[in-house]
Amino acid sequence: MQQLPQAFESDLAMQTLFEKQSHNLSGGSALSGVTDDEMILRVVSGRVWVTFEGQPEDHWLHAGRSLTLLPGRLVVVESDPGSSRITLSGQSQRGTTSLLRALLTRLRGPDFHPATSVS
């Protein structure tokens, strides 16, 4: 069996980053990956720097803060010089609400008119 180059192995690990719900980062260490679904990154302790592919601005988050991660974008999370702990959870409430609203609009169709009472 052919062995994969070290750089390629790390790319494979990057793709599976978001399968784990919690990460402890030592000072200066970084994680990266691409999510398949909208997720919430929450900082439990410490402080992290977050950057997204295709976005010019970066984000600094400290304990208690969270950020929505959009699907299909590379995200890099790096711990401040101290250690940090982050958690990842499923789709945000706002995302769920938007999804339900879009589904309801589609089900109603373009000719939908709310019923009015007849006296």
C-alpha positions in Angstrom: 0.0 0.0 0.0 1.3 3.4 -1.0 1.8 5.9 1.9 0.4 9.4 1.6 2.7 12.4 1.8 2.7 14.1 5.2 1.1 17.3 3.8 -1.8 15.3 2.2 -2.4 13.5 5.5 -2.8 16.8 7.3 -5.3 18.0 4.6 -7.4 14.9 5.2 -7.4 15.7 9.0 -8.4 19.3 8.2 -11.5 18.0 6.4 -12.7 16.0 9.5 -12.1 18.8 12.0 -15.7 19.6 12.5 -16.8 16.1 13.3 -15.5 16.7 16.9 -17.7 18.9 19.1 -15.0 20.2 21.5 -11.3 21.2 21.1 -8.7 22.2 23.6 -6.1 24.4 22.0 -2.7 25.1 23.5 -1.3 28.6 23.1 -0.6 29.5 19.5 -2.0 26.2 18.1 -4.4 26.4 15.2 -7.2 24.2 13.7 -8.8 24.6 10.2 -11.5 23.0 8.2 -14.5 23.3 6.0 -18.0 22.7 7.5 -20.7 21.0 5.6 -23.5 22.7 7.6 -23.9 26.0 9.4 -22.4 25.7 12.9 -21.8 27.7 16.0 -18.3 28.1 17.3 -18.4 29.0 21.0 -15.3 30.0 23.1 -15.6 28.3 26.5 -12.3 29.6 27.8 -9.4 31.7 26.6 -9.3 33.8 23.5 -9.2 32.7 19.8 -8.6 34.4 16.4 -10.9 33.2 13.6 -10.6 33.9 9.9 -12.7 32.8 7.0 -11.7 32.2 3.4 -12.9 35.0 1.2 -13.6 37.5 4.0 -11.2 40.4 4.6 -12.0 40.9 8.3 -10.8 38.6 11.1 -12.5 37.9 14.4 -11.2 37.9 18.0 -13.5 36.0 20.4 -13.0 35.6 24.1 -14.7 33.2 26.6 -18.5 33.4 26.4 -18.6 34.7 22.8 -19.7 32.8 19.7 -19.7 33.0 15.9 -21.7 31.4 13.2 -19.6 29.3 10.7 -21.1 29.2 7.2 -20.9 26.0 5.2 -18.4 25.5 2.4 -15.9 28.0 3.6 -12.4 27.3 5.0 -12.2 28.5 8.6 -9.0 28.9 10.6 -9.1 29.1 14.4 -6.0 29.9 16.4 -5.6 30.2 20.2 -4.2 33.3 21.8 -0.8 32.7 23.6 -2.8 31.1 26.5 -4.7 27.9 26.1 -8.4 28.0 24.9 -11.3 25.6 24.7 -13.9 25.8 21.9 -17.1 23.9 21.2 -19.0 23.4 17.9 -22.7 22.9 17.7 -25.2 22.5 15.0 -27.2 25.1 13.1 -28.0 28.3 14.8 -31.5 29.2 15.9 -31.5 32.0 13.4 -30.5 29.6 10.6 -33.3 27.2 11.6 -35.9 30.1 11.6 -34.8 31.2 8.1 -35.0 27.7 6.8 -38.5 27.2 8.2 -39.6 30.6 6.8 -38.3 29.7 3.3 -40.0 26.3 3.4 -43.3 27.8 4.5 -43.1 30.4 1.7 -42.4 27.7 -0.8 -45.3 25.5 0.4 -47.7 28.3 0.3 -46.9 29.1 -3.3 -47.2 32.5 -5.2 -51.0 32.5 -5.1 -51.3 32.1 -1.3 -53.5 34.6 0.5 -54.3 34.4 4.2 -57.9 33.4 5.0 -60.2 36.2 6.2 -63.3 35.7 8.3 -66.6 36.2 6.5 -69.4 37.9 8.6 
